[in-house]
Amino acid sequence: MYANMKRLILAIFTISAVFCLQSCHNSVWDEMPAPISEFVSRYFPEQDVTEFGSTDDGYLVRLRNSAAITFNNNYYWLSINGYGGTLPQMLLFDEFPPALYEHLQAMEELNNVYAVSRDHRSYFVRLLDSDISYDIATGDITRKN
């Protein structure tokens, strides 16, 4: 009977721990607006969100041992920093203008994109040993070593 009680207590403890972990994990996800959580889930699946907060002009999401992403108030990403890790190719394909993506592909640099940012005029791409800027209006691509 003592062994059964011990198993029951262990089972209750395990179930409680699982629910606590899920609720702690979900609380950060629950705070995020749907477009932001969908973006993070799509391009950084199975990554833990360690920080989410609003700023004066948007939102910040920080992933455990991974990227930090800033969004504007309309939920469009403004910058993504991999903090030493490269960014997913699917993100580059979906979010970059086709000419910029094709340029990186032709240079065989798709696996070397560590950070990106954009504004209403340009995209800026940080590679391992250089930076690339893309002018939205003209389509000009400039590489700086």
N, C-alpha and C positions, 0 to 999 in steps of 0.2 A: 504494500500500500504506500509506503514511503517513496518508492521508486516512481509509482504512478503520479503522486503529488509533485515530485520533482520534475517529471516530464511536463506536467500541466503548467507549472510555474514557468518553466523554460519556454514552452510554446507561447504562453501569454506574453512573456517578455519579448520574444522574437517578433511576434505579430505587432506588439506596441512599437518596437523599434522601427519596423518597416513602415508603419503608418506615420510615425514621427518624421522619418527621412523623406517620405513622399510629401507630407504636408509642408515641411521646411523647403524642399525643392520647389514645390508648386507655388509657394507664396510669392517668390520672386517672379515666376512666370505669370502669375495672376495679376501682378502689378503692371505688367507691360501691355501697352495697346496691341490689339490683334495684328496690325500690319508689321509691327516690330517683332513680335514673337514668331510670326510666320516666316519672316526674313531669316531670323536666327535659326529656326528649326530647319529651314530649307538648306541653308548654306553651311551651317555648323551643327549638323545633327549629333545628338548624344553628347553635346558639350554642356557642362554645368555653367549656369549664369551665376557669377559671384557678386555682381553688382549691377543694379539698375537704378537710374535716377533721372530726374529732369534737371535741365540747365536753363539758363536764361533764354536760350534760343533753340531748345530741342531736348534731346535725350541722350544718355550714355548707357551703353551695355558693355560690361566686362565679362569675358568668359574665363573660366579656370584654366590656367596655363595655356592661354590661347589669345585670341584677338580682343581688341577693344573697338567698338563701333559707335560712332556718333550719328544721330539722326536729327533732321530739322523738325520743326513743329508740324510739318505735313507728313512725317514718317518716312522721308526719303533719306537714304544714307548720305552722309557728307564725307566721312572718313572711316577707313578700316585699317587698323594697324595690327599686323600679325605678331608683333613683338618677338621677332626672331623666327617665326614660322611663316611658311608661304601660304598664300591665300588659295582657296579652292578654285580649280579651273572652271567649274560650273558657274561660280559667281562671276568670274571674268567674262565668260561667254554670254551670260544673261544680262549683265549690268553694264558692260562696256559698249561704246559705239562699235559697229562691225569693223570699221577701218582700223581702230586702235587694237582690237582683238586680233585681227588678221596681221597687223604689223608685229605684234608680240609673237604670234605663231610663226611668222616667217623668220624672225630673229631667233627662234627656239628659246624664248624667254618666258614662256607660260609657267614654267615650274620655278621661276625666280622672282615672282612678284611678292614683295614683303609688306607693302603698304600702298594704299590708294586714297586719294581725296578728290573732291570735285566741288566746283562752284558753278555759277550760271554761265561762266565763260570757258572753263577748262577742266580737264581731267589731269591729275598728276599721279604718276606711277613710280614707286620706289622699287628698284631692282637691287640685286646683290651688290653691284659695283657702279651703278649709274641711275639716273632719273630720266623719266620720259614725261613730256607734257604734250597734251593733245588739245588743240584749239577747236572748240565746238563749231564756231561760225565758219572757219576756213578749212577745217580738216587737217591743218598742218600738224606734223608730229616732229618734236624736237627732242634730241637726246643730249643729256649733259653728263659728262664723265666726272 
